[in-house]
Amino acid sequence: MAQRRNNDICLFCFGTLNGDRVCVSCGKKEDDSPTPAHHLKRRTVLQKRYVIDKAIGEGGFGITYRAWDTQTAKKVAIKEYYPSGYVTRDPRSDKVIINSKQNHAPTNRGLKRFIDEAQNLSKITDHSGIVEVLNFFSANSTAYIVMEFLDGISLKSYVKRKGKLTAPDAFTILKPVILSLRGLHATGLIHRDISPDNVLITREGEVKLIDFGAAKHSNGDRDDASIVLKQGFAPEEQYRATGEQGPWTDIYALGVTLYYCMTGIIMPESIQRIYEDTVLPPSKLGVEIHPKAEQALMKALAVFAKDRYKMMDTLIDDLYGENDYYSFSSVRKDAAMSARQGTSEREKKMERSPTVNARDIKIQRKRTAQTIKDRIGISTPSRVVEKKENEPNYALSQDERYKKVTRKYDKAFPKQLADKLKRK
């Protein structure tokens, strides 16, 4: 079978485009909308393997693209290191160029952190609650992480849409993440950025923890004393450059995430709680929760690390108990009902688009709706969740606290780290 040209690949379904640039499989017409100047152009090929479709997420330090892996014929997400405000793109070569001399040091520090994220994630296997890294490489004077493509919405969006979750639903949805964190901590890594923004619920009913840009080794390199945090979700030790961090750090953020799902309330910052702790148990706010589970949750939310759980194992034992407190059926029914609510924005756009095989599209849409009835995914456009640029926990944040405590890495990145990537 003759190999197709990249220009003939349908970027919606990996089918084949005809002479009118309409896919013979899905009936969609090729998207010819302009690409922002700082993004990789549509159909750019990386590593002679990955065909870029379009950006599906953009944050302060990177752009995430939807792409096709031509070797596996599967959709993937590719994260490109592109620190906004620090670099520009050469339109002729797609190379990323640092835009001023004073930006060399912070850009290279951020690049090292980005590569560390890829290396940390590549060590984690067989954990269903954590996004899988498939590959990472250097190109265009920057670096890329290839991840499994997750089609779904963030836990934060799910809670906003459905309202406060019941305790059984909250504990059930987050259980895959909780169990996977136990495996993550066993490798010596901690996430340091757990929040509803970084938990993704897919159409297939999977729940994944994403964005490991802040991950590091528990009590690791003390010279790498960076303050990277998300306000409201970070424990007090993350506010201190010399604060001892470990599994108990993730346990606090996990507790805040559970608390938010059940109450709809983001707790005060942990450093404020040191002086006045006004956090009430969920039961005092009308949440029906098993007493032992509530006791475990409040211990996870202790202000000081010495009063929290030290390991995920003990938290899991106390949170879920010997009995099966939480049935999976209720959340599945609720999610299935949500999946039946109308068509997604993506499907609505498809209805308005002129297509050749309109009848086939209608049949496919019905099949898709039937398939997701019993799944946890919500009918929303596919996306990979990225932090917003104005959030204070970026590695390249302009927050002065970060600049004062961040380790000074060697400026001579390109050759050293590129060689490091090649050895991998």
C-alpha positions in Angstrom: 0.0 0.0 0.0 1.4 3.4 -1.1 2.2 5.8 1.7 0.0 8.9 1.8 1.4 12.3 1.6 1.0 14.3 4.9 -0.9 16.9 2.9 -3.6 14.3 2.1 -4.2 13.3 5.7 -7.5 14.4 7.3 -6.5 16.0 10.6 -9.9 15.3 12.1 -10.0 11.5 11.7 -6.7 10.5 9.9 -8.6 9.6 6.8 -7.8 10.7 3.3 -8.7 14.0 1.7 -10.1 14.1 -1.9 -9.3 16.7 -4.5 -11.8 19.1 -3.0 -10.0 18.8 0.4 -12.9 16.9 1.9 -12.3 13.7 3.9 -13.7 10.6 2.2 -14.1 9.0 5.7 -15.7 11.6 8.0 -16.9 14.1 5.3 -15.3 17.1 6.9 -13.7 19.8 4.9 -10.1 20.7 5.7 -9.8 23.6 8.2 -8.0 26.4 6.4 -8.3 29.0 9.1 -5.1 31.0 9.7 -2.7 29.9 12.4 -1.3 32.4 14.9 2.2 33.6 14.0 3.8 32.2 17.2 2.2 28.7 16.7 3.6 25.9 14.6 1.8 25.9 11.3 -0.8 23.3 10.5 0.7 20.1 9.0 4.2 20.9 10.3 6.0 17.6 10.7 8.2 16.9 13.8 10.7 14.0 13.9 9.4 12.8 10.5 6.5 11.3 12.4 4.1 13.8 14.1 1.8 15.9 11.9 0.7 19.0 13.8 -3.0 19.9 13.6 -3.7 22.9 15.8 -3.1 24.3 19.3 -5.6 23.1 21.8 -4.1 24.8 24.9 -1.6 27.6 25.7 -0.1 28.7 28.9 2.6 30.9 30.2 5.4 28.5 29.4 4.1 26.3 26.6 1.7 25.5 23.7 -0.1 22.1 23.5 -1.0 20.9 20.0 -3.2 18.1 18.8 -1.3 16.0 16.3 -1.3 12.6 14.5 1.4 10.0 15.0 1.8 8.6 11.5 3.6 5.5 12.8 0.7 4.4 15.0 -2.2 6.3 13.2 -3.2 7.6 16.6 -4.0 11.1 17.9 -1.5 12.5 20.4 -1.0 15.7 22.3 2.4 17.5 21.9 3.5 20.1 24.4 6.1 22.6 23.1 8.2 24.7 25.4 7.4 28.2 24.4 7.6 30.7 27.3 5.4 33.6 26.4 7.1 37.0 26.4 10.6 35.5 26.5 10.8 34.0 23.0 9.7 34.5 19.4 9.4 32.2 16.5 11.3 32.4 13.2 8.5 32.1 10.6 10.9 30.6 8.0 12.5 27.8 10.1 10.0 27.5 13.1 12.9 27.8 15.4 12.2 29.4 18.9 14.5 32.4 19.5 15.1 34.0 22.8 14.1 37.6 22.3 16.7 39.4 24.6 19.9 38.8 26.4 18.4 39.1 29.8 15.9 36.4 29.0 18.5 33.8 28.3 18.9 32.6 31.9 15.2 32.4 32.9 14.3 30.8 29.5 17.0 28.1 30.0 15.9 27.5 33.6 12.4 27.0 32.4 13.6 24.7 29.6 15.4 22.5 32.1 12.3 22.3 34.2 10.3 21.4 31.1 12.7 18.6 30.3 12.6 17.4 33.9 8.8 17.1 33.6 9.2 14.8 30.6 11.8 12.7 32.3 9.7 12.5 35.5 6.7 11.4 33.6 8.6 8.9 31.5 9.5 7.0 34.7 5.9 6.5 35.6 4.2 3.5 33.9 1.2 1.3 34.6 -0.7 4.0 36.5 -4.1 4.6 35.0 -4.7 7.8 36.9 -1.7 9.7 35.4 -1.2 11.0 31.9 1.2 8.8 29.9 4.2 10.3 28.2 5.0 8.6 24.9 8.1 10.4 23.8 10.1 13.6 24.2 12.7 15.2 22.0 14.4 18.5 21.1 13.8 20.3 17.8 13.5 23.9 16.6 15.8 25.1 19.4 13.3 24.0 22.1 11.8 20.8 23.5 8.7 18.7 23.0 6.7 16.2 25.1 4.5 13.7 23.3 1.6 12.5 25.5 -1.5 10.4 25.1 -4.4 12.5 23.8 -7.1 13.0 26.4 -10.5 13.8 25.2 -12.6 15.3 28.0 -12.9 18.2 30.5 -11.2 19.2 33.7 -12.7 18.3 37.1 -13.1 22.0 37.7 -15.3 22.4 34.6 -17.3 19.3 35.6 -18.0 20.7 39.0 -19.0 24.1 37.6 -21.4 22.4 35.2 -22.9 19.9 37.6 -22.6 21.9 40.9 -21.3 20.5 44.1 -20.7 16.7 44.1 -21.9 14.3 46.6 -19.2 12.7 48.8 -19.5 9.3 47.1 -19.2 10.9 43.7 -16.1 13.0 44.7 -14.3 10.1 46.3 -15.2 7.8 43.4 -14.1 10.2 40.7 -10.7 10.9 42.3 -10.0 7.4 43.4 -7.8 6.5 40.3 -5.8 9.7 40.9 -5.4 8.8 44.6 -4.2 5.3 43.9 -1.8 6.5 41.2 -0.3 9.1 43.5 0.7 6.2 45.8 2.7 4.7 42.9 4.1 8.1 42.0 5.3 8.7 45.5 6.9 5.3 45.5 9.2 6.5 42.8 10.3 9.4 45.0 8.4 12.0 43.0 5.8 14.5 44.2 3.4 16.4 41.9 3.2 19.7 43.8 0.4 21.1 41.7 -2.7 19.0 42.3 -6.0 20.9 41.8 -9.3 20.5 39.9 -7.7 22.2 36.9 -5.1 19.4 36.6 -7.5 16.5 36.9 -9.1 15.4 33.6 -12.2 13.3 33.0 -12.2 11.6 29.6 -15.1 10.4 27.5 -14.0 6.9 28.2 -14.5 7.3 31.9 -10.9 7.6 32.8 -9.7 10.1 35.3 -6.2 11.4 34.8 -3.8 13.7 36.7 -2.0 16.0 34.3 0.7 18.7 34.2 3.8 17.6 36.0 5.7 20.8 35.3 6.2 21.4 39.0 7.0 17.8 39.9 10.3 17.1 41.8 11.9 14.5 44.0 10.7 14.4 47.5 13.2 16.2 49.7 15.5 16.2 46.7 17.9 18.9 45.4 17.9 21.5 48.2 19.7 23.9 45.9 16.6 23.8 43.6 14.6 25.8 46.1 11.9 27.1 43.7 8.6 28.4 44.9 6.0 26.9 42.5 2.5 26.8 43.8 -1.2 27.3 43.2 -2.9 29.6 45.7 -5.5 27.9 47.8 -4.2 24.4 47.0 -0.6 24.6 48.2 0.4 23.7 51.8 2.4 26.2 53.9 5.7 24.4 53.2 5.4 25.2 49.5 5.5 28.9 50.4 9.0 28.5 52.0 12.1 28.0 49.9 13.5 25.7 52.6 10.2 24.0 53.4 10.5 20.2 53.6 8.2 18.7 50.9 7.1 15.2 50.4 4.0 13.0 49.9 2.3 15.1 52.6 2.6 18.1 50.3 0.4 16.3 47.6 -1.9 15.0 50.3 -2.8 18.5 51.4 -3.6 19.6 47.8 -5.6 16.5 47.2 -7.6 17.2 50.4 -8.3 20.8 49.1 -9.5 19.3 45.8 -11.9 16.9 47.5 -13.1 19.7 49.7 -13.8 21.9 46.7 -15.7 19.2 44.9 -18.0 18.6 47.8 -18.5 22.2 49.1 -17.7 24.4 46.0 -15.4 26.3 48.3 -11.7 27.0 47.7 -10.1 27.2 51.1 -8.1 30.2 52.3 -4.4 30.0 51.6 -2.6 27.8 54.0 -0.3 30.6 55.3 -3.5 32.5 56.3 -4.8 29.5 58.1 -1.7 29.6 60.3 -3.0 32.7 62.0 -6.7 32.0 61.8 -8.1 28.7 60.7 -11.8 29.1 59.7 -12.1 25.9 57.6 -15.2 23.9 58.7 -15.7 20.1 58.2 -17.9 19.3 55.2 -20.7 18.0 57.4 -21.0 21.4 59.0 -21.7 22.8 55.5 -24.5 20.2 54.8 -22.4 17.6 53.1 -23.4 14.0 53.8 -20.1 12.2 54.4 -19.1 9.1 56.3 -17.6 10.2 59.7 -14.4 8.2 59.3 -13.9 9.6 55.7 -14.4 13.1 57.0 -12.0 12.6 59.8 -9.4 11.4 57.3 -10.1 14.4 55.0 -9.6 16.9 57.8 -6.4 15.3 58.8 -5.2 15.6 55.2 -6.1 19.3 55.4 -4.0 20.0 58.6 -2.1 23.2 58.2 1.2 21.8 59.4 2.9 18.8 57.8 3.5 17.1 61.1 -0.2 16.8 61.7 -1.0 15.4 58.2 -0.6 11.9 56.8 2.9 11.1 55.8 2.1 8.5 53.2 -0.8 7.8 50.8 -1.3 4.3 52.0 -2.6 5.4 55.4 -4.7 8.1 53.9 -6.3 5.5 51.5 -7.0 3.1 54.3 -8.7 5.8 56.4 -10.4 7.6 53.5 -12.1 4.5 52.0 -12.1 2.2 55.0 -12.5 -1.6 55.0 -16.1 -1.2 53.8 -17.0 0.0 50.4 -18.4 3.4 51.4 -18.6 4.7 47.9 -20.5 3.0 45.0 -19.4 3.8 41.5 -22.9 3.5 40.1 -24.3 6.9 41.2 -21.5 8.9 39.5 -21.8 6.8 36.3 -25.5 7.5 36.1 -25.0 11.2 36.7 -22.3 11.4 34.1 -24.3 9.4 31.6 -27.2 11.8 32.0 -24.9 14.7 31.4 -23.5 13.0 28.3 -27.1 12.8 26.9 -27.6 16.6 27.2 -27.6 17.9 23.7 -24.7 17.9 21.3 -21.3 19.4 22.0 -20.1 22.7 20.5 -17.9 20.7 18.2 -20.9 18.7 16.9 -22.9 21.8 16.4 -20.2 23.3 14.3 -20.1 20.1 12.3 -23.8 20.4 11.6 -23.4 23.8 10.2 -20.4 22.9 8.0 -21.1 21.8 4.4 -20.1 18.2 4.0 -20.3 15.6 1.2 -21.3 12.6 3.4 -23.8 14.3 5.6 -25.8 11.1 6.1 -22.7 9.2 7.2 -21.9 11.9 9.7 -25.4 11.8 11.1 -25.1 8.0 11.6 -21.7 8.4 13.2 -23.0 11.1 15.5 -25.8 8.8 16.7 -23.3 5.9 17.3 -21.1 8.2 19.3 -24.0 9.4 21.5 -25.0 5.8 22.1 -21.4 4.8 23.0 -20.9 7.5 25.6 -24.2 7.1 27.5 -22.5 5.0 30.1 -19.2 6.8 30.1 -17.9 9.6 32.4 -16.9 11.9 29.5 -18.8 15.1 29.0 -19.8 16.4 25.5 -17.4 19.2 25.2 -14.7 20.1 22.7 -11.5 18.1 23.1 -8.8 19.9 24.9 -5.8 19.5 27.1 -6.0 21.6 30.2 -3.3 24.3 30.5 -2.8 26.8 33.3 -3.6 30.4 32.5 -0.8 32.8 32.0 -1.8 35.0 34.9 -1.6 32.2 37.5 1.3 32.6 39.9 2.7 29.1 39.9 4.5 29.0 36.6 8.2 28.2 36.4 8.6 31.4 34.4 6.2 33.5 36.4 7.3 37.1 36.8 6.6 36.8 40.5 9.6 38.3 42.4 9.4 35.5 45.0 10.3 33.0 42.3 13.1 35.0 40.8 14.8 35.4 44.2 14.9 31.7 45.1 15.2 29.9 41.8 18.4 28.1 41.3 20.8 29.7 38.7 21.3 27.1 36.0 24.1 27.2 33.4 23.1 29.5 30.6 24.6 27.2 28.0 21.5 25.1 27.5 21.2 24.3 23.8 24.1 21.9 23.5 24.1 20.4 27.0 20.5 19.6 27.2 20.1 18.7 23.6 22.9 16.1 24.1 21.1 14.9 27.2 17.9 14.4 25.2 19.7 12.5 22.5 21.2 10.1 25.0 17.7 9.3 26.2 
